[in-house]
Amino acid sequence: MSVRPPFAIDLVSDTATRPSLGMRDAMARAEVGDEQRGEDPSVNALTEKVAAILGQEAAIFLPSGTMCNQIALAVHCRPGDEIIAARNSHIVSSEGAGASVFAHSVIRGIGTEYGIFDAKELAAAVRPQGIKTPFSKVVCIEQTSNRGGGAVWPLETVHEVVGAARDLKLALHMDGARLLNACVATNVSAESYAKPFDSVWLDLSKGLGCPIGAVLAGSAEFIQQANRWKHRFGGAMRQAGIVAAAGLYALEHNVGRLAEDHLNARAFAERIRDLPGVRLQFGRVDTNLVFFDVSDSGKTAAEIARGLAQHDIRIGVESQFLMRAVFHLDISAKMTGAAVDALKAVLA
Ligand SMILES: Cc1ncc(COP(=O)(O)O)c(C=O)c1O
């Protein structure tokens, strides 16, 4: 059985991982039942495990992180409400304006460099509430911040923002697509980051290496409402234990190793930092994402990506001159070095 990806070295995203043979074996052996009726033992084991990891009462298994965000916002908001989030966050740029479609709400973006704002910036973003203003309802933080270069929200900042949100009577939502990367990078538990939130989720299909799935957690009442939205979206499944088993496998085998992805990302950044025409976009690499600008190289990001494809390497093109390389369990230190060498050759 071949598990070779379409590119020998695929840095386009941590979603490019292929389920390992061990994971496939766990999937093949999964106990299953009717998930929609709450009867799938593997799904139930996964949701209980993730709720415990996040310090929450209950959780729900969903096909994707986008659905976690959209369901959470739909539960928190009523038509005309406002969601506060960093301007470069995923719910702003990459979910098809879903908050306006499903939650009938607008997003107020806070300008940040790393996707991280503080309590003061949050308070400044809440409008004086009146008859003319959108009703500020929920604040969303993204841990780690994808377009903030994979930056980790420090625990103190999270707690300050939580305190301010409570004072401002805002609900709290955490997009935890890469929360476990933050935990591994800082040695802070997921519960410490996530417990104060009204809703929070983990993606299984990114650094954890699963083919599908995300788990959204919150209070039992929140999850009951989320379940109605899940059904409404057609997201309720049947013998979904076959994919939940991959999640259980990943939580056991693929969390600690995220540190290797962070090391590879840092090594890549260090080695491309001084290449002519390359400028790292962020001053630091906290986790597994490296953004770099190529505007001084005489080539566009798309041209460089095409050049790398000749070396059997795929990389992210964020905009005309911005590129993103993402490190994950299918990228070794050796492949990281090969990607640097190929980039050098393409730039030469
Ligand atoms: C920060 C963040 N949130 C949400 C998502 C959406 O997750 P999914 O691809 O599972 O829908 C992503 C995906 O890249 C992401 O990076």
The ligand as an SDF file (V2000), in Angstrom:
LIG
                    3D

 16 16  0  0  0  0  0  0  0  0999 V2000
   -6.2940   28.8480   12.4990 C   0  0  0  0  0  0  0  0  0  0  0  0
   -7.2000   27.9820   11.6920 C   0  0  0  0  0  0  0  0  0  0  0  0
   -8.4960   27.8910   12.0250 N   0  0  0  0  0  0  0  0  0  0  0  0
   -9.3400   27.1170   11.3520 C   0  0  0  0  0  0  0  0  0  0  0  0
   -8.9210   26.3590   10.2850 C   0  0  0  0  0  0  0  0  0  0  0  0
   -9.9090   25.5040    9.5630 C   0  0  0  0  0  0  0  0  0  0  0  0
   -9.6960   24.1590    9.7940 O   0  0  0  0  0  0  0  0  0  0  0  0
  -10.2210   23.0410    8.7700 P   0  0  0  0  0  0  0  0  0  0  0  0
   -9.2720   23.0650    7.6060 O   0  0  0  0  0  0  0  0  0  0  0  0
  -10.1580   21.7800    9.5680 O   0  0  0  0  0  0  0  0  0  0  0  0
  -11.5980   23.4200    8.3770 O   0  0  0  0  0  0  0  0  0  0  0  0
   -7.5830   26.4270    9.8920 C   0  0  0  0  0  0  0  0  0  0  0  0
   -7.1140   25.6560    8.7370 C   0  0  0  0  0  0  0  0  0  0  0  0
   -6.0530   25.8760    8.1960 O   0  0  0  0  0  0  0  0  0  0  0  0
   -6.6970   27.2670   10.6050 C   0  0  0  0  0  0  0  0  0  0  0  0
   -5.4040   27.3870   10.2720 O   0  0  0  0  0  0  0  0  0  0  0  0
  1  2  1  0
  2  3  1  0
  2 15  2  0
  3  4  2  0
  4  5  1  0
  5  6  1  0
  5 12  2  0
  6  7  1  0
  7  8  1  0
  8  9  2  0
  8 10  1  0
  8 11  1  0
 12 13  1  0
 12 15  1  0
 13 14  2  0
 15 16  1  0
M  END
$$$$
